[in-house]
Amino acid sequence: MSPLEDDLPLSDAELALEPETGTGGLRLDLARRLAAEALGTAFLIIAVIGSGIMASQLSPTDVGLQLLENAAATAGALIGLILMFGAVSGAHFNPVVTITDRLLGTTTTRETGLYVVAQVVGGCIGAVLANLMFELPAVELSTKDRSSPALWLSEVIATVGLLLVIQGCVRTGRARAVPFAVGAWIAGAYWFTSSTSFANPAVTIARTLSDTFAGIAPSSAPMFIVMQLVGMVVAFGLVRLFYPHVTREATDG
């Protein structure tokens, strides 16, 4: 349970148990947490790619409506997934979320590396499953080029905003709002960024495996990931600026 606002700021021990700033309030063993991260990321990619395919089929002549349908499905799935796995693994589903937690001291280096591997593997499995659900080749490299300074800047902004939404909610005693705040940010960022807000290296890698509405060409993915990491570094500095660090131990209860 999140502490009351008069107990702010939170300690590392408290943050380490909250969704998306820690590794889960249930304090499960690492194997179970990695399985949750892999499965959660797989479901997230299924939602992103699957809804993109369905949108293209249902609204073949209206790209704006396709984007609306894709954004709504992704946001809805993300809210559900964070509620589902927040207490199990922290519900990161995103390497920049995990690495930010490591930089802020709420997880370990070993856990961070294994979380990232689980997220990437889970995302790629999700892409394959999404393709198969719509009778497409299991792996079909995307031909959708997404490469321009405007798109790269969008990824920085989308990533900074996502991480500040997460850290801002949890560090001000509103951890229960995280699923809805993250879902709302992603849904909005689909529309106000020219890149449609990937903001996730694992998602970016997985989306190269589907030549559909949500795909990204493998040649475009590296710069997207670089810009997401740049956004992570900027967000880390802003978290330190806006939410001062404390080292006091969490109190029981």
ABEGO torsion letter per residue (X at the ends): XBBBAAAOBBBAAAAAABBGABAEAAGBBAAAAAAAAAAAAAAAAAAAAAAAAAAAAABAABAAAAAAAAAAAAAAAAAAAAAAAAAAAGGAGBAAAAAAAAAAGABBAAAAAAAAAAAAAAAAAAAAAAAAAAGBBABBBBABBBBBAAAAAAAAAAAAAAAAAAAAAAAAGAAAAAAAAAAAAAAAAAAABAAGGAGBAAAAAAAAABBBAABBBAAAAAAAAAAAAAAAAAAAAAAAAABBBBABBBBBX
